[in-house]
Amino acid sequence: MMYKFTKKISCDNPQKCSSDIMNKLETKFKFKIHGKNPEGHISIYHENSNHLIWIFLYDKDGINESENTITKQIVKVKSDKVIKFKGKFPTLDQIKQTI
């Protein structure tokens, strides 16, 4: 499942900003998006005051999904490292409020 949105965030350290966002999401929704055996992944385009954020929660074992930023198509790749998130999927509004 993909969540894609923009958020007004100012940052001067993209690595810390990404880590802070991941920690907030993992704490609030109990899914794992970094470290060993993640249940999803996140990509962030850090433009000052206008971050573009993609969050993917894996809804199938063995299938990694991402978005081709040129064609906007969802790209699915088989991966034995992908573990399905078994919790309740949050809404986009819940995610936006958490970050």
Secondary structure, DSSP 8 states (H G I E B T S, - for coil): -EEEEEE----S-HHHHHHHHHHHHHHHH----SSSS-SEEEEEE--TT-EEEEEEE--STTEEEEE-TTT--EEEEE-TT-----S----HHHHHHH-
